[in-house]
Amino acid sequence: MEKHPDQIAREEFLNKSNTPQPQEVKVHDNGIVETVYAPPPYPVYTSTQTPMYENFPKLLVKKLDPGAIIPTKANRSDAGYDLYALNGAIIDKHTHKLIKTGISMAIPEGHVGLIWPRSGMAYKYGLDVFAGVIDSGYRGDIGVILYNSQYNSYEINKGDRIAQILIQKVEDFDLVEVEDLDSTERNSGGFGSSGV
């Protein structure tokens, strides 16, 4: 099976990042010369990183199917990692369908994976994402619920980028029942309270 072009680009990118890249050279007062290296892009998917990168966060990703594609970033500064369709599918107009990725993640405790639409697909083809919360304890296939809002069917091909996942920190709280809450300027103002 031929590798998807995005998978090839990702592997080349990771191979390059695994090679330490000098960022600056410091000369200390005692005459010792220290080379400071730039960190690799987050996350580090493999356990073969050099010791200088050991303290950087790792996001463990597992292929549940040989044909699955590991999530990628187009740019280091991008917030989300693109998710790829494991198989092709047809999404009829005004319907939704669950698209499997064949990927499982060990999202760290205290974090959550949020699945968002890809802006290009949303704008050009009217494809949206439903219900995209991946809890840190989940180890199953990450599925994407795609909704087709346009008036024609939309074809998903195997290996298409279908959504993006953002890994974010979340706070945990103990819920305490009380008789009253503090007042605010808005108080109970709901839908439309701030104007149209």
C-alpha positions as CSV (number, residue, x, y, z in Angstrom):
1,M,0.0,0.0,0.0
2,E,1.3,3.4,-1.0
3,K,1.8,5.9,1.8
4,H,-0.5,9.0,1.8
5,P,1.5,12.2,0.8
6,D,0.6,13.8,4.2
7,Q,2.1,10.8,6.0
8,I,5.3,11.0,4.0
9,A,5.6,14.7,4.7
10,R,5.0,14.1,8.4
11,E,7.6,11.4,8.6
12,E,10.2,13.6,6.9
13,F,9.2,16.4,9.3
14,L,9.6,14.2,12.4
15,N,13.0,12.7,11.1
16,K,14.3,16.3,10.7
17,S,13.0,17.3,14.2
18,N,14.7,14.2,15.7
19,T,18.0,15.6,14.6
20,P,19.2,18.2,17.2
21,Q,19.2,21.7,15.7
22,P,21.6,24.1,17.4
23,Q,19.8,27.3,18.4
24,E,22.6,29.3,20.0
25,V,26.0,28.9,21.6
26,K,26.7,30.2,25.1
27,V,30.1,30.8,26.6
28,H,30.1,30.8,30.4
29,D,32.4,32.7,32.7
30,N,34.3,29.6,33.5
31,G,35.1,29.1,29.8
32,I,32.7,26.2,29.2
33,V,30.9,26.4,25.8
34,E,27.3,25.2,25.8
35,T,25.2,24.6,22.7
36,V,21.5,25.2,23.3
37,Y,19.2,23.2,21.0
38,A,15.8,24.1,19.7
39,P,13.0,21.8,21.0
40,P,11.1,19.5,18.6
41,P,7.5,20.3,17.6
42,Y,4.8,19.2,20.1
43,P,3.8,16.5,20.5
44,V,6.6,13.9,20.3
45,Y,5.0,10.7,19.0
46,T,7.8,8.3,19.4
47,S,10.0,7.2,22.3
48,T,13.3,7.5,20.3
49,Q,13.9,11.2,21.1
50,T,17.4,12.2,22.2
51,P,17.9,12.8,26.0
52,M,17.8,16.6,25.7
53,Y,14.1,16.3,24.7
54,E,13.0,14.0,27.5
55,N,11.2,16.7,29.5
56,F,9.0,17.8,26.6
57,P,5.4,16.5,26.7
58,K,4.5,13.4,24.7
59,L,1.2,12.4,23.3
60,L,1.0,8.6,22.7
61,V,-0.8,7.7,19.5
62,K,-1.7,4.1,18.4
63,K,-2.8,2.8,15.0
64,L,-5.8,0.5,15.5
65,D,-5.7,-0.3,11.7
66,P,-2.6,-0.6,9.5
67,G,-4.2,1.8,7.0
68,A,-4.7,4.6,9.6
69,I,-2.8,7.8,9.3
70,I,-1.2,9.5,12.4
71,P,-2.6,13.0,13.0
72,T,-0.4,15.8,11.5
73,K,0.1,19.5,11.7
74,A,0.6,21.6,8.5
75,N,2.5,24.2,10.5
76,R,4.2,24.1,13.9
77,S,2.1,27.0,15.1
78,D,-1.2,25.3,14.3
79,A,-3.5,24.7,17.2
80,G,-5.0,21.4,16.0
81,Y,-3.8,18.1,14.5
82,D,-5.5,17.0,11.3
83,L,-7.5,13.7,11.6
84,Y,-7.7,11.4,8.6
85,A,-10.6,9.2,7.3
86,L,-9.8,5.5,7.7
87,N,-12.3,4.6,4.9
88,G,-14.3,6.4,2.3
89,A,-18.0,7.3,2.7
90,I,-20.8,9.2,1.2
91,I,-22.6,11.8,3.3
92,D,-26.0,12.6,1.9
93,K,-27.4,16.1,2.1
94,H,-28.6,17.3,5.5
95,T,-27.4,14.1,7.2
96,H,-24.6,13.1,9.5
97,K,-22.3,10.1,9.5
98,L,-19.6,8.7,11.9
99,I,-16.2,8.5,10.2
100,K,-13.6,6.4,11.9
101,T,-9.9,7.4,12.0
102,G,-8.4,4.1,13.1
103,I,-6.4,6.1,15.7
104,S,-6.4,5.9,19.5
105,M,-4.7,8.5,21.8
106,A,-3.6,8.4,25.4
107,I,-4.6,12.0,26.2
108,P,-2.9,13.0,29.5
109,E,-5.1,13.3,32.6
110,G,-6.2,16.9,33.1
111,H,-6.5,17.4,29.4
112,V,-9.3,16.8,26.8
113,G,-9.3,16.3,23.0
114,L,-11.8,18.6,21.3
115,I,-12.7,17.8,17.7
116,W,-13.4,20.8,15.5
117,P,-14.2,21.3,11.8
118,R,-11.5,22.1,9.3
119,S,-12.2,25.7,8.3
120,G,-11.7,25.0,4.6
121,M,-14.2,22.1,4.5
122,A,-16.7,24.2,6.5
123,Y,-16.5,27.2,4.3
124,K,-16.2,25.5,0.9
125,Y,-18.4,22.4,1.4
126,G,-20.6,23.2,4.4
127,L,-19.2,20.2,6.5
128,D,-19.6,20.6,10.2
129,V,-18.6,18.4,13.2
130,F,-20.9,17.2,15.9
131,A,-20.1,16.1,19.5
132,G,-16.4,16.2,19.6
133,V,-15.2,15.6,23.2
134,I,-12.5,12.9,23.7
135,D,-11.9,12.3,27.4
136,S,-8.5,11.4,28.7
137,G,-9.6,8.0,29.8
138,Y,-10.9,7.0,26.4
139,R,-8.7,4.5,24.5
140,G,-11.0,3.6,21.6
141,D,-11.1,4.6,17.9
142,I,-11.5,8.4,17.6
143,G,-14.5,8.9,15.4
144,V,-15.6,12.1,13.8
145,I,-19.3,12.9,13.3
146,L,-19.5,14.9,10.1
147,Y,-22.7,16.8,9.1
148,N,-23.3,17.7,5.5
149,S,-25.3,21.0,5.5
150,Q,-25.2,21.5,1.7
151,Y,-27.9,20.3,-0.9
152,N,-25.7,17.7,-2.5
153,S,-24.1,14.5,-1.3
154,Y,-20.4,14.8,-0.3
155,E,-17.9,12.0,-0.8
156,I,-15.2,11.3,1.8
157,N,-12.2,9.4,0.4
158,K,-9.9,7.2,2.4
159,G,-7.0,9.3,3.7
160,D,-8.9,12.6,3.5
161,R,-8.4,15.2,6.3
162,I,-11.8,15.4,7.8
163,A,-11.4,17.4,11.1
164,Q,-8.9,18.6,13.6
165,I,-8.3,17.7,17.2
166,L,-7.2,20.2,19.8
167,I,-5.6,19.1,23.1
168,Q,-6.5,21.4,25.9
169,K,-6.2,21.6,29.7
170,V,-9.4,21.3,31.7
171,E,-10.0,22.1,35.4
172,D,-11.8,19.7,37.7
173,F,-14.3,21.0,40.3
174,D,-16.2,19.8,43.3
175,L,-19.8,20.8,42.8
176,V,-21.4,22.4,45.9
177,E,-25.1,23.0,46.1
178,V,-26.1,26.4,47.6
179,E,-29.3,28.3,48.2
180,D,-28.1,31.5,46.5
181,L,-25.5,32.7,44.0
182,D,-23.7,36.0,43.9
183,S,-25.3,38.7,41.7
184,T,-23.7,39.9,38.4
185,E,-24.6,42.6,36.0
186,R,-26.1,40.1,33.6
187,N,-27.7,37.8,36.2
188,S,-30.2,35.4,34.5
189,G,-30.3,37.2,31.1
190,G,-30.3,34.5,28.5
191,F,-30.7,34.3,24.7
192,G,-30.7,37.7,23.1
193,S,-30.1,39.5,26.4
194,S,-27.2,41.5,25.0
195,G,-29.0,42.5,21.8
196,V,-29.4,41.1,18.3
